[in-house]
Amino acid sequence: MKHLYVETDSLELKESCETGWLRVIIGDANDVEARALQYKAKRRQDFFAMFTIPNRDHQVHAELKRVKNTSTVRYIAPTDDVQSVEVFEFKVEATASDEEKKLSVSAAIAEVIRGIGGEVETFSFVPTSWQRRAIEFVGESWAQYKQTLVLELAARFGKTGTLLTLLDYSDADVMVVANYFKSVNTSFAATIRTCFSDRFRWVDIAAEDFETQIDSALAAGYKVVVGCALHNKAKLTSRIQKLAAIPRRIVVVDEADFGTHTAAQFGKVEALREGAPLILMTGTNADRAMSKHEIDASLSVTYFDMLLMAADTLGDN
């Protein structure tokens, strides 16, 4: 078995914002110095994915070059700029964050890797004691039919990992993460790519093929995390209706004290959560986050609480 590495660089990520294609190098070597020699100019390299493959990388290259992939992947022959025979470009959302683009490319390559008998490697996410406390609180509340919850969590709590672990443990198929702006997208995309890519898919509600991405991921057995920026008005109403029709879903409002608590956004949140549990998450101003909802239960964890729980954990060891 060999390792396959995927890399891009800062310039390619910048150019993808204009072209909608992200150029990457896919090969079975991660020698940074050797890679640097392939560039005529210095670039900040970013090795962002690694896979285990049964044979050499040419098998992966051959699969990516197949006609069925040409609308989303294209092979780039060596140029004056990049002296490599391992360069491919992947179709990405031009306006997506760098982490979302890397997650999209990683997911596409992972499908090829599985098809040839390779392995998709992820890091195990191990919740901290305070993250486990929040997950237990949510589970206990749901068991008591308490559907509208508030989590007031301190900075450095690790909200993204907590929510993804909650989705992993639950029987829900979809988690909708709503906020006023797209501030959570990078964090979720990065954590899914490193720890949950073998079982989760990330979808931005603003993507042109939003519905297709969700349907395809669910049909393939993945759970889906949907980023939903409520300030984005384009097609938002119809897309919220699509999400509301998914029976097993969890709705989370991140930074629920900012923007989403206003009268203009409240109706969108209510439409999203119709018939589904709702978790309002905030670090401050929980009263503002709760102002327009009937709250069934709430949990507050301060930074001091986290220190105490960490001390208890160390004491147990």
SERO-4910 file (N, C-alpha, C, O; in steps of 0.05 Angstrom, whole numbers):
BEGIN
 pado doro    nc1    nc2    nc3   cac1   cac2   cac3    cc1    cc2    cc3    oc1    oc2    oc3
  Met    A     17    -24      0      0      0      0     18     25      0     39     26     12
  Lys    A      9     46    -14     23     71    -15      5     94     -7    -19     91     -6
  His    A     18    116     -1      2    140      6      0    158    -18     19    161    -34
  Leu    A    -24    171    -20    -29    190    -42    -33    217    -28    -49    220    -10
  Tyr    A    -19    237    -38    -21    264    -26    -33    284    -46    -29    282    -70
  Val    A    -49    302    -36    -61    323    -52    -52    350    -42    -54    355    -18
  Glu    A    -43    366    -61    -34    393    -52    -43    414    -72    -49    409    -95
  Thr    A    -45    438    -61    -50    462    -77    -32    483    -66    -13    477    -51
  Asp    A    -37    508    -72    -21    530    -60    -38    555    -60    -60    556    -70
  Ser    A    -26    576    -47    -41    600    -43    -50    614    -69    -72    625    -70
  Leu    A    -33    613    -89    -40    626   -115    -63    611   -128    -81    624   -138
  Glu    A    -62    585   -128    -84    570   -141   -111    575   -127   -131    578   -140
  Leu    A   -110    576   -100   -135    582    -85   -145    610    -92   -170    614    -95
  Lys    A   -127    629    -95   -136    656   -103   -148    656   -131   -169    669   -136
  Glu    A   -135    643   -150   -144    643   -177   -171    628   -180   -187    634   -198
  Ser    A   -176    609   -163   -201    594   -165   -225    612   -159   -247    605   -167
  Cys    A   -221    634   -145   -242    653   -140   -252    666   -165   -274    676   -167
  Glu    A   -234    667   -186   -241    678   -212   -251    657   -231   -270    661   -246
  Thr    A   -238    634   -231   -243    614   -252   -264    593   -244   -276    582   -262
  Gly    A   -267    588   -218   -285    567   -209   -273    539   -212   -286    519   -210
  Trp    A   -246    538   -217   -231    513   -219   -207    515   -200   -193    535   -200
  Leu    A   -203    494   -184   -180    493   -166   -160    474   -176   -166    450   -180
  Arg    A   -135    483   -181   -114    466   -192    -99    453   -168    -92    466   -149
  Val    A    -95    427   -170    -81    412   -149    -61    393   -162    -63    386   -186
  Ile    A    -42    384   -146    -24    362   -154    -31    338   -137    -33    339   -113
  Ile    A    -34    315   -151    -42    290   -138    -20    270   -144    -16    261   -166
  Gly    A     -5    262   -123     17    243   -127     24    228   -102     14    233    -80
  Asp    A     42    208   -105     49    191    -82     75    200    -69     90    183    -58
  Ala    A     82    226    -70    105    237    -56     97    263    -43     82    279    -55
  Asn    A    107    268    -19    102    294     -6    127    307      2    128    321     23
  Asp    A    148    303    -14    174    317     -9    170    346    -17    168    353    -40
  Val    A    170    363      4    165    392     -1    186    404    -19    180    420    -37
  Glu    A    211    397    -15    233    409    -31    230    400    -60    234    416    -79
  Ala    A    224    374    -64    221    364    -91    197    378   -105    198    384   -129
  Arg    A    176    382    -90    153    395   -102    160    424   -109    152    434   -130
  Ala    A    174    437    -92    181    465    -96    197    469   -122    194    489   -136
  Leu    A    213    449   -129    228    450   -154    210    450   -179    219    458   -200
  Gln    A    185    440   -175    167    439   -198    155    467   -204    143    471   -225
  Tyr    A    158    485   -185    147    512   -189    170    531   -198    192    530   -188
  Lys    A    163    548   -217    183    568   -225    184    591   -206    204    606   -204
  Ala    A    163    595   -190    162    617   -170    156    604   -143    144    583   -142
  Lys    A    163    618   -122    158    608    -95    128    610    -89    116    631    -94
  Arg    A    117    589    -79     89    589    -71     86    576    -44    103    559    -37
  Arg    A     66    583    -29     61    570     -3     45    545     -7     21    546    -12
  Gln    A     59    522     -6     46    496    -12     27    488     11     31    494     34
  Asp    A      6    474      3    -14    466     22    -21    436     17    -38    431     -1
  Phe    A     -9    418     31    -16    390     29    -41    385     46    -39    384     70
  Phe    A    -64    383     33    -89    384     49   -103    357     50   -124    356     64
  Ala    A    -94    336     37   -108    310     39    -88    288     34    -69    291     20
  Met    A    -94    265     47    -77    242     44    -95    217     43   -114    214     59
  Phe    A    -88    198     25   -103    173     23    -84    150     21    -61    153     14
  Thr    A    -94    126     27    -79    101     23    -89     87     -1   -113     82     -3
  Ile    A    -71     81    -20    -79     68    -45    -64     42    -49    -42     39    -39
  Pro    A    -76     23    -63    -64     -4    -66    -40     -5    -85    -23    -22    -82
  Asn    A    -40     14   -104    -18     14   -124     -7     42   -128    -12     59   -110
  Arg    A      7     47   -149     18     73   -154     -4     93   -162    -27     86   -168
  Asp    A      3    119   -161    -16    140   -166    -28    141   -194    -48    153   -198
  His    A    -15    127   -213    -24    129   -241    -52    117   -243    -68    124   -261
  Gln    A    -60     98   -225    -87     87   -226   -108    108   -219   -129    109   -231
  Val    A   -102    124   -200   -120    146   -192   -121    166   -215   -143    175   -222
  His    A    -98    173   -227    -98    192   -249   -116    181   -272   -131    197   -284
  Ala    A   -113    156   -278   -129    144   -300   -159    146   -295   -174    152   -313
  Glu    A   -167    141   -270   -195    143   -263   -205    172   -266   -227    176   -276
  Leu    A   -189    191   -257   -198    219   -258   -200    229   -287   -215    247   -293
  Lys    A   -185    217   -305   -185    225   -333   -208    213   -349   -212    220   -372
  Arg    A   -223    195   -337   -245    182   -351   -266    203   -360   -270    223   -347
  Val    A   -279    197   -383   -298    216   -395   -320    224   -376   -329    247   -376
  Lys    A   -329    206   -359   -351    212   -341   -345    234   -322   -363    246   -310
  Asn    A   -319    240   -317   -312    260   -298   -305    287   -311   -300    306   -296
  Thr    A   -307    289   -337   -296    313   -350   -311    339   -344   -300    361   -348
  Ser    A   -335    337   -334   -350    362   -328   -341    373   -301   -346    397   -295
  Thr    A   -328    357   -284   -320    367   -258   -290    364   -253   -280    376   -234
  Val    A   -276    349   -270   -247    346   -267   -234    347   -294   -245    337   -313
  Arg    A   -211    361   -296   -197    361   -321   -167    359   -316   -156    371   -297
  Tyr    A   -154    344   -333   -125    340   -331   -111    363   -344   -119    372   -365
  Ile    A    -89    373   -331    -73    395   -342    -46    385   -349    -31    376   -331
  Ala    A    -39    386   -374    -12    377   -383      9    396   -372      3    419   -366
  Pro    A     34    387   -369     55    405   -359     57    431   -374     54    432   -398
  Thr    A     61    452   -359     63    479   -371     89    492   -363    105    481   -348
  Asp    A     93    516   -373    117    531   -365    117    538   -336    137    543   -323
  Asp    A     92    540   -325     89    548   -297     93    525   -278    107    528   -258
  Val    A     81    502   -283     83    479   -265     93    455   -281     80    445   -299
  Gln    A    117    446   -273    129    423   -287    121    397   -273    136    386   -258
  Ser    A     97    388   -279     87    364   -266     68    349   -284     53    362   -299
  Val    A     68    323   -283     49    307   -298     26    298   -280     11    280   -288
  Glu    A     23    310   -257      3    301   -237    -17    324   -231    -28    324   -209
  Val    A    -21    342   -249    -37    365   -244    -66    361   -255    -70    353   -278
  Phe    A    -85    367   -238   -113    366   -245   -127    391   -235   -118    403   -216
  Glu    A   -149    398   -248   -166    420   -239   -193    409   -232   -204    393   -247
  Phe    A   -204    417   -210   -231    408   -201   -250    432   -201   -243    454   -192
  Lys    A   -274    427   -210   -295    448   -209   -303    453   -181   -309    435   -166
  Val    A   -302    479   -173   -310    487   -146   -327    512   -147   -329    525   -168
  Glu    A   -341    518   -125   -356    543   -124   -336    566   -120   -321    567   -101
  Ala    A   -336    585   -139   -317    607   -139   -318    623   -113   -298    633   -104
  Thr    A   -342    626   -103   -346    643    -79   -343    628    -53   -345    640    -31
  Ala    A   -338    602    -54   -335    587    -29   -308    594    -15   -290    605    -28
  Ser    A   -307    587     10   -282    591     25   -261    571     16   -267    551      3
  Asp    A   -236    577     23   -214    559     16   -219    531     27   -214    511     14
  Glu    A   -228    529     52   -233    503     64   -255    488     51   -254    464     48
  Glu    A   -276    502     42   -298    489     28   -288    478      1   -296    456     -7
  Lys    A   -271    493    -12   -260    483    -38   -243    458    -34   -245    439    -49
  Lys    A   -226    458    -13   -209    435     -8   -226    411      0   -220    388     -7
  Leu    A   -247    416     15   -265    394     23   -278    382     -2   -281    358     -4
  Ser    A   -287    399    -20   -300    390    -45   -281    372    -61   -289    351    -71
  Val    A   -256    381    -64   -237    366    -79   -230    339    -65   -229    318    -78
  Ser    A   -227    341    -39   -221    316    -23   -243    296    -26   -237    272    -29
  Ala    A   -268    305    -25   -291    286    -28   -291    273    -55   -297    249    -58
  Ala    A   -285    289    -76   -285    277   -103   -263    256   -106   -268    235   -118
  Ile    A   -240    262    -96   -218    243    -98   -224    218    -81   -217    196    -89
  Ala    A   -236    222    -58   -243    200    -40   -260    179    -54   -257    155    -50
  Glu    A   -279    189    -70   -297    171    -85   -281    153   -104   -286    129   -106
  Val    A   -261    165   -117   -244    149   -135   -227    129   -119   -224    106   -127
  Ile    A   -216    138    -96   -200    121    -80   -215     96    -71   -205     74    -72
  Arg    A   -240    100    -62   -256     78    -53   -262     59    -77   -262     34    -73
  Gly    A   -265     70   -100   -271     54   -124   -249     35   -132   -254     15   -145
  Ile    A   -224     42   -125   -202     25   -132   -191      9   -108   -170     -3   -109
  Gly    A   -207      9    -86   -199     -8    -63   -180      6    -44   -168     -7    -27
  Gly    A   -178     32    -45   -161     47    -27   -176     55     -1   -199     47      2
  Glu    A   -163     69     16   -175     77     42   -175    107     45   -156    121     38
  Val    A   -197    117     56   -199    146     62   -192    149     92   -207    139    109
  Glu    A   -171    163     98   -161    166    125   -171    191    137   -170    213    125
  Thr    A   -181    190    162   -189    213    177   -178    211    205   -171    190    215
  Phe    A   -176    234    218   -168    235    246   -193    230    264   -214    239    257
  Ser    A   -189    216    285   -212    212    304   -216    238    320   -198    249    332
  Phe    A   -241    246    321   -248    269    338   -257    259    365   -277    245    367
  Val    A   -242    266    386   -249    257    413   -259    281    429   -244    300    434
  Pro    A   -285    281    436   -296    304    451   -283    308    478   -276    289    491
  Thr    A   -280    333    485   -270    340    512   -293    335    533   -316    329    525
  Ser    A   -286    338    558   -306    334    579   -329    354    577   -352    347    582
  Trp    A   -322    379    570   -344    399    568   -360    395    542   -384    401    542
  Gln    A   -348    385    521   -363    379    497   -382    356    502   -405    356    493
  Arg    A   -372    335    517   -390    313    524   -413    322    541   -435    312    538
  Arg    A   -408    341    559   -429    351    576   -451    364    559   -475    360    564
  Ala    A   -443    380    539   -463    393    522   -479    373    506   -503    375    503
  Ile    A   -465    352    495   -478    331    479   -498    316    497   -520    310    488
  Glu    A   -490    309    521   -508    295    540   -532    312    547   -554    302    548
  Phe    A   -527    338    551   -550    356    557   -570    356    534   -594    355    539
  Val    A   -561    358    510   -579    358    487   -594    331    485   -619    331    482
  Gly    A   -580    309    488   -593    283    487   -614    279    509   -635    269    504
  Glu    A   -607    288    533   -626    285    556   -650    303    551   -673    295    557
  Ser    A   -646    327    540   -668    345    535   -687    333    513   -711    334    516
  Trp    A   -675    323    492   -692    311    471   -708    287    482   -731    283    474
  Ala    A   -696    272    500   -709    249    512   -734    257    528   -753    242    532
  Gln    A   -733    282    538   -755    293    553   -773    311    535   -790    326    545
  Tyr    A   -770    308    509   -786    322    489   -783    353    491   -801    368    484
  Lys    A   -759    361    499   -753    390    499   -738    395    473   -716    386    469
  Gln    A   -751    410    456   -742    413    428   -728    439    422   -714    441    402
  Thr    A   -732    460    438   -720    486    433   -700    492    455   -707    497    478
  Leu    A   -674    491    448   -653    492    469   -634    516    463   -631    525    440
  Val    A   -622    525    485   -601    546    482   -575    535    494   -575    525    517
  Leu    A   -554    538    479   -527    531    489   -511    557    490   -504    568    468
  Glu    A   -504    567    513   -488    591    516   -460    581    523   -454    574    546
  Leu    A   -442    581    504   -416    568    507   -393    588    504   -394    605    486
  Ala    A   -373    584    521   -351    603    521   -334    600    497   -335    580    482
  Ala    A   -317    620    492   -297    619    471   -279    595    476   -274    588    499
  Arg    A   -268    583    455   -251    560    456   -265    534    465   -253    514    472
  Phe    A   -292    535    465   -307    511    472   -304    489    452   -303    466    459
  Gly    A   -303    497    426   -303    477    405   -331    470    396   -338    446    395
  Lys    A   -346    490    388   -374    486    381   -376    468    356   -394    452    354
  Thr    A   -358    472    336   -361    457    311   -358    427    316   -375    412    307
  Gly    A   -337    419    331   -334    391    337   -356    380    353   -364    357    350
  Thr    A   -367    396    372   -389    387    388   -414    381    371   -427    360    375
  Leu    A   -420    399    353   -444    395    336   -441    372    317   -460    356    313
  Leu    A   -417    368    306   -413    346    287   -414    319    302   -424    300    291
  Thr    A   -404    319    326   -406    294    342   -435    288    349   -443    265    349
  Leu    A   -450    309    356   -478    306    362   -493    294    338   -509    276    341
  Leu    A   -487    304    314   -500    293    290   -491    264    286   -508    248    278
  Asp    A   -466    258    291   -456    231    288   -470    212    306   -477    189    298
  Tyr    A   -476    220    331   -489    203    351   -519    201    346   -531    181    354
  Ser    A   -531    220    333   -560    221    330   -569    205    306   -553    194    291
  Asp    A   -596    202    304   -607    188    281   -616    207    259   -629    200    240
  Ala    A   -607    233    261   -614    253    241   -597    248    216   -574    238    218
  Asp    A   -608    255    193   -594    253    168   -580    279    160   -559    280    147
  Val    A   -592    301    169   -582    328    161   -581    346    185   -598    346    203
  Met    A   -560    362    186   -558    384    206   -557    410    190   -539    414    174
  Val    A   -575    428    195   -575    454    182   -563    474    202   -573    477    224
  Val    A   -541    487    193   -528    507    210   -533    534    199   -521    542    178
  Ala    A   -551    549    211   -560    575    201   -545    597    217   -540    594    241
  Asn    A   -538    618    203   -527    642    215   -533    665    197   -544    662    175
  Tyr    A   -526    689    206   -532    712    190   -513    715    167   -522    720    144
  Phe    A   -487    712    172   -468    711    151   -456    683    149   -463    666    164
  Lys    A   -437    680    130   -426    653    125   -401    649    143   -381    637    135
  Ser    A   -403    658    168   -379    657    185   -371    629    194   -348    625    202
  Val    A   -390    610    194   -383    583    204   -373    564    183   -363    543    189
  Asn    A   -375    572    157   -369    553    136   -341    542    137   -337    518    133
  Thr    A   -321    559    141   -294    550    141   -288    530    163   -275    510    158
  Ser    A   -299    535    187   -294    517    210   -307    490    204   -294    469    209
  Phe    A   -332    489    195   -345    464    190   -332    448    167   -327    424    170
  Ala    A   -325    462    146   -313    449    123   -286    437    131   -279    414    123
  Ala    A   -270    452    147   -243    442    155   -246    417    173   -231    398    171
  Thr    A   -265    418    192   -268    396    211   -279    371    198   -271    349    204
  Ile    A   -298    375    179   -308    352    164   -286    339    148   -284    315    147
  Arg    A   -270    356    135   -248    345    118   -228    329    134   -220    308    124
  Thr    A   -221    338    158   -201    324    173   -211    301    190   -197    281    195
  Cys    A   -236    303    200   -246    283    219   -271    268    211   -276    246    222
  Phe    A   -287    278    193   -313    265    187   -318    260    157   -340    254    150
  Ser    A   -298    262    141   -302    261    112   -311    233    103   -322    230     81
  Asp    A   -307    213    119   -315    186    112   -345    182    115   -356    162    106
  Arg    A   -359    200    129   -388    196    134   -405    222    132   -429    220    133
  Phe    A   -392    245    128   -407    270    126   -401    284    100   -380    280     88
  Arg    A   -420    300     91   -416    318     68   -425    346     75   -445    349     90
  Trp    A   -411    366     65   -417    394     70   -430    405     45   -421    401     23
  Val    A   -452    420     49   -466    433     26   -473    461     34   -483    466     56
  Asp    A   -467    480     17   -474    508     21   -501    513      8   -505    506    -16
  Ile    A   -520    525     22   -547    529     11   -546    547    -13   -565    547    -29
  Ala    A   -525    563    -16   -523    581    -39   -512    568    -64   -512    581    -86
  Ala    A   -503    543    -63   -492    529    -86   -514    525   -107   -537    520   -101
  Glu    A   -506    528   -132   -526    525   -154   -539    498   -154   -563    496   -159
  Asp    A   -523    477   -149   -534    450   -149   -540    440   -120   -536    416   -114
  Phe    A   -549    458   -104   -554    453    -76   -570    427    -71   -563    410    -56
  Glu    A   -593    425    -85   -611    402    -81   -597    376    -90   -600    356    -77
  Thr    A   -584    377   -113   -571    353   -123   -549    344   -104   -546    319   -100
  Gln    A   -534    362    -93   -513    354    -74   -525    340    -50   -514    320    -41
  Ile    A   -546    350    -39   -559    338    -16   -570    311    -23   -565    291     -9
  Asp    A   -585    309    -45   -597    284    -52   -576    262    -58   -580    239    -50
  Ser    A   -555    270    -72   -534    251    -79   -520    241    -54   -514    217    -51
  Ala    A   -514    259    -35   -500    251    -10   -518    232      7   -508    212     17
  Leu    A   -543    239      9   -561    222     25   -564    194     12   -565    174     26
  Ala    A   -567    194    -15   -570    169    -29   -545    151    -26   -547    127    -26
  Ala    A   -522    164    -23   -497    148    -20   -492    141     10   -471    128     16
  Gly    A   -510    148     28   -507    140     55   -493    159     73   -486    153     96
  Tyr    A   -487    183     64   -474    203     80   -494    220     96   -517    223     87
  Lys    A   -485    230    119   -501    251    132   -491    278    120   -469    280    111
  Val    A   -509    298    121   -503    323    108   -505    346    128   -524    348    144
  Val    A   -485    364    126   -486    389    141   -490    411    121   -474    414    103
  Val    A   -511    427    125   -518    448    107   -513    475    119   -523    481    141
  Gly    A   -496    491    107   -491    518    116   -512    537    104   -515    537     79
  Cys    A   -526    551    121   -548    568    111   -545    597    121   -552    603    144
  Ala    A   -534    614    104   -532    642    111   -558    656    106   -567    658     82
  Leu    A   -571    666    126   -598    677    123   -599    704    110   -621    712    101
  His    A   -577    718    108   -578    744     95   -578    741     64   -584    760     50
  Asn    A   -572    717     54   -571    712     26   -600    707     16   -611    685     21
  Lys    A   -612    726      2   -640    724     -5   -645    708    -31   -668    699    -35
  Ala    A   -625    704    -47   -629    690    -73   -639    662    -69   -624    645    -58
  Lys    A   -663    656    -78   -675    629    -77   -677    618    -49   -681    594    -45
  Leu    A   -674    635    -28   -673    624     -1   -699    612      8   -699    591     21
  Thr    A   -721    624      1   -747    614     10   -752    585     -1   -760    568     15
  Ser    A   -747    581    -26   -752    554    -37   -732    534    -26   -739    510    -23
  Arg    A   -708    542    -20   -688    524    -10   -694    517     19   -689    495     28
  Ile    A   -704    536     34   -713    530     62   -735    510     61   -736    492     78
  Gln    A   -754    513     42   -776    493     40   -765    465     34   -775    446     44
  Lys    A   -744    464     17   -731    438     11   -720    426     37   -724    402     42
  Leu    A   -706    441     53   -695    431     78   -716    423     98   -714    403    112
  Ala    A   -738    439     99   -759    434    118   -774    408    112   -788    396    129
  Ala    A   -771    398     87   -784    373     79   -768    349     86   -777    326     83
  Ile    A   -743    352     96   -727    330    105   -736    321    133   -733    337    151
  Pro    A   -745    297    136   -758    290    162   -738    288    185   -745    297    207
  Arg    A   -715    277    181   -696    273    204   -674    294    201   -653    289    188
  Arg    A   -678    317    214   -659    338    212   -657    353    239   -675    352    255
  Ile    A   -634    365    243   -630    382    267   -624    410    256   -609    413    237
  Val    A   -635    430    269   -630    458    260   -615    472    283   -623    472    306
  Val    A   -592    484    275   -576    499    294   -573    527    284   -569    532    260
  Val    A   -576    546    302   -571    574    295   -545    582    309   -544    584    334
  Asp    A   -524    587    294   -499    595    306   -498    626    309   -509    640    293
  Glu    A   -485    635    331   -485    664    337   -513    674    337   -520    694    323
  Ala    A   -530    661    352   -559    667    352   -566    694    363   -589    703    362
  Asp    A   -547    708    375   -552    735    385   -545    756    364   -547    780    370
  Phe    A   -535    748    341   -527    767    320   -543    763    295   -539    743    281
  Gly    A   -559    782    288   -574    782    263   -597    763    262   -620    772    256
  Thr    A   -593    738    269   -615    719    267   -637    723    288   -658    710    286
  His    A   -632    739    308   -652    744    329   -672    765    321   -692    769    335
  Thr    A   -668    779    298   -685    801    291   -711    791    279   -714    768    271
  Ala    A   -731    809    278   -757    801    268   -756    792    239   -770    774    230
  Ala    A   -738    805    223   -735    798    195   -725    770    191   -732    757    171
  Gln    A   -709    759    209   -697    733    206   -712    711    221   -710    687    215
  Phe    A   -728    719    241   -742    700    258   -760    681    242   -760    657    247
  Gly    A   -774    692    222   -792    675    206   -777    654    190   -787    632    186
  Lys    A   -752    661    181   -736    641    166   -727    618    185   -727    595    177
  Val    A   -720    625    209   -711    605    229   -735    586    235   -732    562    236
  Glu    A   -758    598    239   -782    582    245   -789    563    222   -797    541    226
  Ala    A   -786    573    197   -792    556    174   -772    534    172   -779    511    165
  Leu    A   -746    540    178   -726    519    177   -731    497    197   -727    473    191
  Arg    A   -740    504    221   -742    485    243   -769    472    246   -773    456    264
  Glu    A   -788    478    228   -815    467    230   -814    437    234   -805    422    216
  Gly    A   -823    428    257   -824    399    262   -797    387    269   -795    362    271
  Ala    A   -776    403    274   -750    393    280   -739    406    305   -748    428    312
  Pro    A   -720    394    319   -708    406    343   -691    430    334   -679    430    313
  Leu    A   -690    450    352   -676    475    346   -656    480    369   -663    479    393
  Ile    A   -631    485    362   -610    492    381   -600    520    375   -589    525    353
  Leu    A   -603    538    394   -593    565    391   -566    566    405   -564    561    429
  Met    A   -545    573    391   -518    574    402   -507    602    403   -510    618    384
  Thr    A   -495    609    425   -484    636    429   -462    636    449   -461    618    466
  Gly    A   -445    655    448   -424    658    468   -430    680    488   -421    679    510
  Thr    A   -446    699    479   -454    721    496   -483    729    489   -495    719    470
  Asn    A   -495    745    506   -522    756    501   -542    734    495   -557    736    476
  Ala    A   -543    714    513   -562    692    509   -591    703    511   -609    692    498
  Asp    A   -595    724    527   -622    735    529   -632    746    502   -656    743    496
  Arg    A   -614    757    487   -621    767    460   -628    744    442   -647    745    426
  Ala    A   -612    723    443   -617    699    427   -643    686    433   -657    676    415
  Met    A   -652    687    458   -676    674    467   -701    691    464   -723    681    467
  Ser    A   -698    716    457   -719    736    459   -745    729    444   -766    736    452
  Lys    A   -743    715    421   -766    710    404   -774    680    404   -791    672    388
  His    A   -761    664    421   -767    635    421   -777    627    449   -770    639    469
  Glu    A   -794    606    449   -802    594    474   -781    572    480   -781    551    468
  Ile    A   -765    577    500   -742    560    506   -751    538    525   -763    543    546
  Asp    A   -744    513    518   -750    490    535   -728    485    556   -734    476    578
  Ala    A   -703    489    549   -681    485    567   -656    499    557   -654    505    533
  Ser    A   -638    505    575   -613    519    567   -590    509    584   -593    499    606
  Leu    A   -566    512    572   -541    504    585   -521    526    581   -517    536    558
  Ser    A   -508    534    602   -487    554    601   -461    542    611   -459    531    632
  Val    A   -440    545    595   -413    535    602   -393    558    599   -388    567    576
  Thr    A   -382    568    621   -363    589    620   -335    578    617   -330    554    618
  Tyr    A   -316    596    612   -288    587    609   -278    576    636   -263    557    636
  Phe    A   -287    587    658   -280    577    684   -291    548    688   -277    531    699
  Asp    A   -315    544    679   -327    516    680   -309    497    665   -304    474    674
  Met    A   -300    505    641   -283    488    625   -257    481    640   -247    459    639
  Leu    A   -245    501    653   -221    496    668   -225    476    691   -209    459    696
  Leu    A   -248    479    704   -255    460    726   -258    432    716   -249    413    728
  Met    A   -272    429    693   -276    403    681   -250    391    672   -246    367    674
  Ala    A   -233    408    661   -206    398    653   -190    388    677   -177    368    675
  Ala    A   -192    403    699   -178    395    723   -188    369    734   -173    352    743
  Asp    A   -215    365    733   -227    340    742   -217    317    726   -211    295    736
  Thr    A   -216    321    699   -207    300    681   -178    292    687   -171    269    687
  Leu    A   -161    312    692   -133    307    699   -131    292    725   -114    275    729
  Gly    A   -149    299    744   -149    286    770   -156    257    768   -146    240    783
  Asp    A   -175    251    749   -184    223    746   -161    206    735   -160    182    740
  Asn    A   -142    219    721   -120    204    709    -97    201    728    -76    189    721
***
